[in-house]
């Protein structure tokens, strides 16, 4: 799968997660300790996701399947973390 397709396929998801992150960050001052710990975990996953998206273009032509699977796992993790925080 060409790198442009991977970026297009996941670009909307990453953009939606970025919007959720921004909204939650605005509410962070209201978080209790447990929520703060969940936020910190979500932030680590976010940084991992950002790192993955930066290397997609360089590696997609060599191992697109592995990258796609890895990216999907991180996207799901970040999304689940944000959903838990939202509740």
C-alpha positions as CSV (number, residue, x, y, z in Angstrom):
1,X,0.0,0.0,0.0
2,X,1.5,3.4,-1.0
3,X,2.3,5.8,1.8
4,X,-0.2,8.3,0.5
5,X,-3.0,5.8,0.9
6,X,-2.0,5.0,4.5
7,X,-1.9,8.7,5.3
8,X,-5.3,9.3,3.7
9,X,-6.9,6.2,5.3
10,X,-5.8,7.2,8.8
11,X,-5.6,11.0,8.5
12,X,-9.2,11.5,9.5
13,X,-8.9,9.2,12.5
14,X,-5.8,11.0,13.7
15,X,-7.4,14.4,13.2
16,X,-10.5,13.3,15.2
17,X,-8.2,12.0,18.0
18,X,-6.3,15.3,18.0
19,X,-9.6,17.2,18.4
20,X,-10.6,14.9,21.3
21,X,-7.2,15.3,22.9
22,X,-7.5,19.1,22.7
23,X,-11.0,19.1,24.3
24,X,-9.8,16.8,27.1
25,X,-6.7,18.9,27.7
26,X,-9.0,21.9,28.3
27,X,-10.8,19.9,31.0
28,X,-7.6,18.5,32.5
29,X,-7.6,21.0,35.4
30,X,-10.7,19.3,36.7
31,X,-9.3,15.8,36.7
32,X,-8.8,13.9,39.9
33,X,-5.7,11.8,40.5
34,X,-7.0,8.7,38.8
35,X,-8.1,10.6,35.7
36,X,-4.7,12.4,35.7
37,X,-3.0,9.0,35.6
38,X,-5.2,7.9,32.7
39,X,-4.5,11.2,31.0
40,X,-0.7,10.6,31.4
41,X,-1.1,7.2,29.9
42,X,-3.2,8.6,27.0
43,X,-0.5,11.2,26.4
44,X,2.2,8.5,26.1
45,X,0.0,6.7,23.6
46,X,-0.5,10.0,21.7
47,X,3.2,10.6,21.4
48,X,3.7,7.0,20.2
49,X,1.0,7.6,17.6
50,X,2.6,10.8,16.5
51,X,6.0,9.0,16.1
52,X,4.3,6.2,14.1
53,X,2.6,8.6,11.7
54,X,5.9,10.4,11.0
55,X,7.6,7.2,9.8
56,X,4.7,5.9,7.7
57,X,5.8,7.6,4.5
58,X,9.4,6.3,4.8
59,X,8.5,2.7,5.7
60,X,5.1,2.1,4.0
61,X,6.6,0.8,0.8
62,X,8.7,-1.7,2.6
63,X,6.4,-3.1,5.2
64,X,3.0,-1.6,4.8
65,X,1.1,-4.5,6.4
66,X,3.1,-4.4,9.6
67,X,2.9,-0.7,9.9
68,X,-0.8,-0.7,9.3
69,X,-1.4,-3.3,12.0
70,X,0.8,-1.4,14.5
71,X,-0.9,1.9,13.7
72,X,-4.3,0.4,14.1
73,X,-3.4,-0.9,17.5
74,X,-2.1,2.5,18.6
75,X,-5.2,4.3,17.1
76,X,-7.5,2.0,19.0
77,X,-5.6,2.4,22.3
78,X,-5.6,6.2,22.1
79,X,-9.3,6.3,21.1
80,X,-10.1,4.0,24.0
81,X,-8.1,6.1,26.5
82,X,-9.8,9.2,25.3
83,X,-13.3,7.6,25.6
84,X,-12.6,6.5,29.1
85,X,-11.5,10.0,30.0
86,X,-14.6,11.5,28.4
87,X,-16.8,9.4,30.7
